[in-house]
Amino acid sequence: MTSSDIFHNLNESQKKAVTTAEGPVLVIAGPGTGKTLTIIYRIAHLISQGVSPENILAVTFTNRAAKEMLERAGGLLEGRADKIFIGTFHLLGLKIIRDTLTDNFVIYNRDDQIILLKSLLGVSANKAQEIADRLSRIKSFMDDADDEIKGIYESYQSALMKTSAFDFDDLILKPIEMFESSDLLEKYRSKFKYIIVDEYQDINPAQYRLLKLLADSKGNICAVGDSDQAIYAFRGADVENFSNFEKDFKDANVIPLTHNYRSTGVIVNASGMMIKNNLKRIGRELYPTKEKGKHITVISVPDDKAEGEVIIKEIEKQIGGTSHYQMHTGVVRDSSDRSCSFSDFAVIFRTNVQAKVIEEAFITSGIPYQVIGGSRLLKREETNDIREDNSAVLENPAVAGFINELKLLTPADAFDPRADVVTLMTLHMAKGLEFKVVFITGVEAGLIPYTLNKDDADIEEERRLFYVGMTRAMNELFLIHSRNRFLYGQRLVQTPSPFLKEIPDEFIEKSFVSDRIKKQKKDDQIELF
């Protein structure tokens, strides 16, 4: 591929991000700005300039994103992408450990951790989950365990060692330990001469430390991301890492990607006005390349059941056809003008507990759907079998390697973009995806921002999460709030999210669904007169 081939598909800011090859580079890539395309073309440019594919390292956070990069790089580079490392941080850590240690080992995913902690401590699955989260944060922040959890931490680590196991966080910590206590670091620095980090705003302190070791302060590191889409503080990610890139890497080039190719003008401008209320951000303007488009529809519904009904009606209106719901209500629409497919729609919510009532509406309607993040890819029985018999695994390197890479799969990897179904998922799971029509449900105080059962909600993080949800929409965006909701075993009176007030009225069209008419109970006794 020649330079003219590469530049043909790029705008001016993308060209600069692609061709600024030497030294530290920070690419500020807002939603829909062609981030993945820019990364792939940057790789292609490096190779066209004589850089060996083996010397390029591209890391991201999800297997889904890594798979997309691999596929697009393979198509662009005509088979030369095989020798480039394109994968997640955890896959990189797994590679370093596997290439260095002589003994076989197994990976424990979160299900395995919960089983182990239940066995060690005799606690419930929920309590084990809570402890696993605390242990993960200790490792992610590279902190010392406090007195309250120190004993549990030591017992847990000892149990991992006995079974020749690493958990996900160890896949980052172990390479750091290796690099700091041996000459191994120079080997990998000479191997990975050009580093590209996708979603840099989401790195936690341990991942940050690993990158700093590999890149050195003067290395050829290109960080790509957006401070407005930092949504993983609960995993240890710190948006300050993104903001401090210029301090950490001297003489860094900062290149903003300025044009949004995904969403309509209304969606780009409305979400942009809302996110400007955050203080912890690197300011940048996004310019829509698409037409103004339809107003954002804000719908007030009486309860969470009505939420699902409104969504079903809108999907049926746009897609045509006859469903069980239409037959039940007596409203049948012509399907001859089918302009959308089911896969063009997504329903997004803040918490998994909101999914049930929405699922019920889809089941009644007969509309096909998939729920992302609701279940593990590996069933607990299967992971338990693997954990209990580490000897089908440890004695066979080929099997061990296969099982370990399989363990890196997460619930987000269940998303199938080829399936013609409506996708239901949380705001966190929606990161990196796009749909023609998006419904965000539960846009209410307490849920967005999520403050229920929380004393220390980070409002700026919650605003970024809502921003991520809004910017998944390409053509149409529906924001739905209920006036009454059954949640966590109680009936709650809800008010609209305060974030809705931050969207200018010029971008909004409001709709109100009236309260349900209550059926009057028949008297127990027939009146005589």
C-alpha positions in Angstrom: 0.0 0.0 0.0 1.4 3.4 -1.0 1.2 6.6 0.9 -1.3 8.0 -1.7 -3.6 4.9 -1.0 -3.4 5.6 2.7 -4.1 9.3 2.5 -7.0 8.9 0.1 -9.5 8.0 2.8 -8.4 10.4 5.5 -9.3 14.0 6.5 -6.5 16.5 7.5 -6.5 15.7 11.3 -6.5 12.0 10.6 -3.6 12.4 8.2 -1.6 14.2 10.9 -2.4 11.4 13.4 -1.3 8.8 10.9 1.9 10.4 9.8 3.3 11.7 13.1 5.2 8.5 13.7 8.1 9.5 15.9 7.9 10.4 19.6 4.9 10.6 21.9 1.5 11.4 20.3 -1.8 12.0 21.9 -4.8 11.6 19.6 -8.0 13.0 21.0 -10.7 10.9 19.3 -14.2 11.8 20.1 -17.1 9.5 19.3 -17.6 8.7 15.6 -14.3 10.4 14.5 -12.9 7.3 12.7 -10.6 6.2 15.6 -10.2 2.6 14.5 -9.6 3.7 10.9 -6.9 6.1 12.0 -5.2 3.4 14.1 -5.2 0.9 11.2 -3.9 3.5 8.7 -1.2 4.5 11.2 0.0 0.9 11.3 -0.1 0.8 7.5 1.9 4.0 7.2 4.5 2.7 9.6 5.0 -0.4 7.6 5.0 1.6 4.3 7.9 3.5 5.9 9.9 0.4 6.5 8.9 -0.5 10.0 8.8 -4.3 10.6 5.4 -5.6 11.6 7.0 -7.4 14.5 8.0 -4.0 16.0 4.4 -2.7 16.2 2.3 -3.2 19.4 -1.4 -2.2 19.4 -3.3 -2.7 22.6 -6.9 -2.1 23.4 -9.4 -3.0 26.2 -11.9 -5.4 24.7 -11.6 -8.6 22.6 -14.3 -7.1 20.4 -12.2 -4.0 19.5 -9.1 -6.1 19.0 -10.9 -8.5 16.7 -12.2 -5.5 14.6 -8.7 -4.1 14.4 -7.2 -7.4 13.3 -9.9 -8.0 10.6 -9.5 -4.4 9.2 -5.7 -4.5 9.4 -5.7 -7.9 7.7 -7.8 -6.6 4.8 -5.8 -3.5 4.4 -2.3 -5.0 4.7 -3.1 -8.1 2.6 -1.7 -10.7 5.0 1.1 -8.7 6.5 -0.9 -8.1 9.7 -0.2 -11.5 11.2 3.1 -10.5 12.7 1.7 -7.4 14.4 0.6 -7.8 18.0 -3.0 -6.5 18.1 -4.8 -7.5 21.3 -6.0 -6.6 24.8 -3.8 -5.7 27.7 -4.5 -9.0 29.2 -3.6 -10.9 26.1 -0.3 -8.9 26.0 0.4 -9.9 29.6 -0.5 -13.5 28.8 2.0 -13.5 25.9 4.8 -12.1 28.0 4.3 -14.6 30.8 3.9 -17.5 28.4 7.0 -16.6 26.5 9.1 -16.2 29.7 7.9 -18.9 32.1 8.8 -22.5 31.5 6.0 -24.0 33.6 2.4 -24.2 32.4 -0.2 -22.2 34.2 -4.0 -21.5 34.1 -6.0 -18.3 34.1 -8.8 -17.7 36.6 -11.6 -15.5 35.4 -14.1 -13.8 37.7 -16.3 -16.9 38.0 -13.2 -19.0 39.0 -12.3 -16.3 41.6 -15.7 -16.4 43.1 -15.6 -20.2 43.4 -12.2 -20.1 45.0 -13.1 -17.4 47.5 -16.3 -19.2 48.5 -14.3 -22.3 49.2 -11.6 -20.4 51.1 -13.8 -18.2 53.2 -17.1 -20.1 53.3 -19.1 -17.0 52.1 -22.0 -16.5 49.7 -21.5 -15.9 46.0 -22.5 -12.2 46.4 -20.0 -11.7 49.3 -17.3 -13.5 47.2 -18.0 -11.2 44.3 -17.6 -8.2 46.6 -14.3 -9.5 47.9 -13.1 -10.3 44.4 -13.8 -6.7 43.4 -11.8 -5.4 46.4 -8.9 -7.6 45.6 -9.0 -6.5 42.0 -8.9 -2.8 43.0 -5.8 -3.5 45.2 -4.0 -5.0 42.2 -5.2 -2.5 39.7 -4.0 0.4 41.9 -0.9 -1.5 42.9 -1.7 -0.8 46.5 -0.9 -2.6 49.7 -3.7 -4.5 51.2 -5.0 -2.9 54.4 -5.3 -4.7 57.7 -8.9 -5.5 57.1 -8.3 -7.6 54.0 -4.6 -8.4 54.2 -5.2 -11.9 55.5 -7.7 -12.7 52.8 -5.4 -11.3 50.1 -2.5 -13.5 51.3 -4.7 -16.6 51.5 -6.1 -15.9 48.0 -2.6 -15.4 46.5 -1.4 -18.6 48.2 -4.3 -20.6 46.8 -3.5 -19.2 43.3 0.1 -20.3 43.6 -0.8 -23.8 44.7 -2.9 -24.3 41.6 -0.4 -22.6 39.3 -3.0 -19.9 38.5 -3.1 -16.2 37.6 -6.1 -14.0 37.7 -6.8 -11.2 35.2 -5.0 -8.6 37.3 -1.9 -10.8 37.6 -1.6 -10.8 33.8 -0.6 -7.1 34.2 1.3 -7.3 37.5 3.4 -10.3 36.7 5.1 -8.7 33.6 5.7 -5.6 35.6 7.4 -7.7 38.3 9.5 -9.5 35.6 10.5 -6.2 33.9 11.6 -4.6 37.2 13.7 -7.5 38.4 15.5 -8.7 35.2 16.9 -7.7 31.8 13.7 -8.8 30.2 12.5 -5.3 29.7 15.2 -4.4 27.1 14.1 -7.4 25.1 10.6 -6.1 24.8 11.6 -2.5 24.3 13.7 -3.5 21.3 10.8 -5.7 20.1 7.9 -3.2 20.4 9.5 0.0 19.0 6.1 1.5 18.1 3.3 1.4 20.6 -0.4 2.3 19.9 -2.8 2.4 22.8 -6.5 2.5 22.1 -9.0 3.9 24.7 -6.1 5.4 26.7 -8.5 7.2 29.0 -9.5 3.8 30.5 -6.0 2.6 31.7 -5.6 1.8 35.4 -2.4 2.4 37.4 -1.1 -1.1 36.7 -1.6 -0.9 33.0 -0.1 2.7 33.0 3.0 1.3 34.8 3.4 -1.5 32.2 3.1 1.0 29.3 5.6 3.4 30.9 8.1 0.6 31.3 7.7 -0.5 27.7 7.6 2.9 26.1 10.1 4.8 28.3 9.6 8.5 28.6 11.0 9.2 25.1 9.4 6.2 23.3 7.2 6.1 20.2 3.9 5.8 21.9 0.6 6.9 20.4 -2.2 7.2 22.9 -5.7 7.4 21.3 -8.8 8.2 23.4 -11.2 10.7 24.7 -11.5 12.1 28.2 -15.2 12.5 27.7 -15.6 8.7 27.4 -13.7 7.6 30.5 -16.3 5.4 32.2 -14.3 2.7 34.1 -13.3 4.4 37.4 -14.9 1.4 39.2 -12.2 -0.8 37.6 -9.4 1.6 38.7 -9.2 3.6 35.5 -8.2 7.2 36.1 -9.1 9.9 33.6 -6.1 12.0 34.9 -3.8 9.6 33.1 -5.2 10.9 29.8 -5.0 14.5 31.0 -1.4 14.1 32.2 -0.1 12.5 29.0 1.8 15.7 28.0 3.5 15.7 31.5 4.4 12.1 31.4 5.8 12.2 27.8 7.7 15.3 27.1 7.3 17.1 23.7 4.2 15.1 22.9 2.2 16.1 19.8 -1.5 16.5 20.6 -3.8 15.9 17.6 -7.6 16.2 17.9 -9.8 14.4 15.4 -12.5 17.0 14.7 -15.2 15.5 12.5 -17.9 13.1 13.6 -19.1 10.7 10.8 -21.5 8.7 12.9 -24.3 10.8 14.3 -26.7 13.5 13.0 -26.0 17.2 13.8 -28.7 17.2 16.5 -27.2 14.2 18.4 -23.6 15.5 18.1 -24.5 19.1 19.2 -26.9 18.0 22.0 -24.5 15.5 23.5 -21.7 18.0 23.2 -23.5 20.7 25.1 -24.4 18.3 27.8 -20.8 17.0 28.3 -19.4 20.5 28.5 -20.7 20.6 32.1 -17.8 18.4 33.1 -14.7 20.1 34.4 -12.3 17.1 34.1 -11.9 17.0 30.4 -9.7 18.1 27.5 -11.9 20.5 25.6 -12.4 19.9 21.9 -15.1 20.6 19.4 -16.8 18.0 17.2 -18.2 18.9 13.9 -21.0 16.7 12.4 -20.6 15.7 8.8 -24.2 14.4 8.5 -27.4 16.4 8.2 -29.2 17.9 11.2 -31.5 15.0 11.5 -34.5 14.5 13.8 -34.9 16.0 17.2 -34.1 13.8 20.2 -37.3 12.4 21.5 -37.7 12.6 25.3 -40.6 10.5 26.5 -42.3 10.5 29.9 -44.1 7.2 30.7 -46.2 6.2 33.7 -44.1 3.2 34.7 -41.3 0.8 33.7 -43.8 -1.6 32.0 -44.9 1.3 29.7 -41.2 1.9 28.9 -41.0 -1.5 27.1 -44.4 -1.0 25.4 -43.3 2.4 24.0 -40.1 0.9 22.6 -41.9 -2.0 21.0 -44.4 0.3 19.3 -41.6 2.5 17.9 -39.7 -0.5 16.6 -42.8 -1.9 15.0 -43.6 1.5 13.5 -40.2 1.7 11.9 -39.7 -1.9 10.8 -43.3 -2.8 9.7 -44.7 -6.3 10.0 -47.1 -8.0 12.4 -46.0 -9.1 15.8 -47.8 -10.8 18.7 -48.0 -7.4 20.4 -49.7 -5.9 17.4 -52.2 -8.7 17.2 -52.9 -8.4 20.9 -53.5 -4.7 20.7 -55.4 -4.9 17.4 -53.0 -2.6 15.6 -51.5 -4.1 12.4 -49.1 -2.2 10.1 -48.1 -2.8 6.6 -44.6 -4.4 6.2 -44.1 -3.4 2.6 -42.0 -0.3 3.5 -39.4 -2.0 5.7 -36.5 0.5 6.0 -34.8 -0.9 9.1 -33.7 -4.3 10.3 -33.8 -5.4 13.9 -30.1 -5.1 14.3 -30.4 -1.3 13.7 -32.0 -0.9 17.2 -30.4 -0.9 20.7 -32.0 -0.5 24.1 -29.6 0.8 26.7 -30.0 1.0 30.4 -27.9 1.9 33.5 -28.2 -1.3 35.5 -28.8 -5.0 34.6 -31.9 -5.1 36.9 -33.7 -2.9 34.5 -33.5 -5.5 31.7 -36.2 -7.9 33.0 -39.2 -5.8 32.4 -37.9 -4.7 29.0 -37.2 -8.4 28.1 -40.8 -9.2 29.0 -42.1 -6.7 26.4 -39.9 -8.2 23.7 -41.0 -11.7 24.6 -44.6 -10.7 24.3 -44.0 -8.9 21.0 -42.1 -11.8 19.4 -39.4 -9.4 18.3 -36.0 -11.1 18.4 -33.4 -9.7 20.8 -30.1 -10.4 22.4 -29.0 -9.3 26.0 -25.3 -8.5 26.3 -23.6 -9.0 29.6 -26.4 -11.0 31.2 -24.5 -14.2 31.4 -20.9 -15.6 31.2 -19.6 -17.2 28.1 -18.2 -20.1 30.1 -20.8 -21.7 32.4 -19.8 -22.0 36.0 -19.9 -25.8 35.8 -17.4 -25.8 33.0 -15.0 -23.4 34.8 -15.4 -25.4 38.0 -14.4 -28.6 36.1 -11.3 -26.8 34.8 -10.4 -25.4 38.2 -10.8 -28.7 40.0 -8.7 -30.6 37.5 -5.8 -28.3 36.6 -3.6 -31.4 36.0 -6.2 -31.8 31.5 -4.7 -28.5 31.4 -1.2 -28.1 33.1 0.3 -31.2 31.5 -0.7 -30.3 28.0 0.8 -27.0 26.8 -1.5 -26.8 23.8 -4.7 -27.3 25.8 -3.4 -24.9 28.5 -2.8 -22.2 25.9 -6.3 -22.7 24.3 -8.1 -22.7 27.7 -6.2 -19.6 28.9 -7.1 -17.6 25.8 -10.7 -18.8 26.1 -10.7 -17.5 29.7 -10.0 -14.0 28.4 -13.4 -13.8 26.9 -15.8 -11.5 28.7 -19.6 -11.0 28.6 -19.2 -8.2 26.2 -17.9 -10.7 23.6 -21.3 -12.3 23.4 -22.4 -9.4 21.1 -22.9 -10.7 17.6 -23.1 -7.8 15.0 -24.3 -10.2 12.3 -27.4 -11.3 14.2 -30.6 -9.6 13.0 -31.9 -8.9 16.5 -32.5 -5.9 18.8 -29.6 -5.5 21.3 -30.3 -4.9 25.0 -27.4 -3.8 27.1 -26.1 -1.6 29.8 -24.4 1.8 29.1 -21.0 0.3 29.9 -21.5 -2.6 27.5 -22.5 -0.1 24.7 -19.1 1.5 24.6 -17.6 1.2 21.1 -20.8 0.2 19.3 -23.2 2.2 17.1 -26.8 1.7 16.0 -29.2 3.6 13.8 -31.8 4.0 16.5 -31.0 4.0 20.2 -33.4 4.0 23.2 -31.9 4.9 26.6 -34.3 3.9 29.4 -34.5 4.9 33.0 -33.2 8.5 32.3 -34.2 9.4 35.9 -32.6 10.8 39.0 -31.2 7.9 40.9 -30.4 5.9 37.8 -28.8 8.4 35.5 -26.8 9.6 37.4 -26.7 6.4 39.5 -27.0 7.5 43.1 -29.3 4.7 44.5 -27.5 2.9 47.3 -24.4 5.0 46.8 -23.0 7.8 48.9 -20.1 8.7 46.7 -21.4 8.9 43.2 -19.0 10.5 40.7 -21.4 12.8 38.8 -18.8 13.6 36.1 -18.3 9.9 35.5 -22.0 9.4 35.3 -22.3 12.3 32.9 -19.6 10.7 30.7 -21.5 7.4 30.8 -24.7 9.1 29.6 -22.6 10.9 26.9 -21.4 7.5 25.7 -24.9 6.2 25.5 -26.2 9.2 23.6 -23.4 9.1 21.0 -24.1 5.4 20.1 -27.0 6.7 18.1 -26.5 7.4 14.4 -29.9 8.6 13.2 -32.4 8.7 16.1 -32.2 8.9 19.9 -35.0 8.3 22.3 -34.6 9.2 26.0 -37.3 7.6 28.2 -38.0 8.3 31.8 -40.7 6.7 34.0 -42.7 8.5 36.6 -43.0 5.3 38.7 -40.6 2.4 38.8 -40.4 -1.0 40.6 -36.7 -1.3 41.6 -34.9 -3.3 44.3 -38.1 -4.7 45.7 -39.9 -1.4 46.1 -42.1 0.9 44.1 -40.4 4.3 43.6 -41.7 7.7 42.5 -39.2 9.0 39.9 -38.2 12.3 38.5 -36.4 13.0 35.2 -32.6 12.9 35.2 -31.0 16.3 35.9 -28.8 15.6 32.8 -31.9 16.2 30.6 -31.9 19.9 31.7 -28.4 20.2 30.3 -29.6 19.4 26.7 -30.9 22.6 25.0 -34.6 22.6 24.2 -33.8 23.3 20.6 -32.6 19.7 20.2 -35.6 18.1 22.0 -39.1 17.0 21.2 -41.1 15.9 24.2 -43.8 13.2 24.4 -46.0 12.3 27.3 -47.7 8.9 27.8 -50.7 9.3 30.2 -51.2 7.2 33.3 -52.9 3.9 32.9 -56.7 3.8 33.5 -57.3 1.7 36.5 -60.1 -0.9 36.2 -62.8 -0.4 38.8 -63.4 -3.4 41.0 -66.9 -4.9 40.9 -68.9 -4.7 44.1 -69.1 -7.8 46.1 -72.9 -7.5 46.4 -75.4 -6.5 43.8 -77.3 -3.4 44.8 -81.1 -3.7 45.0 -81.9 -0.2 43.8 
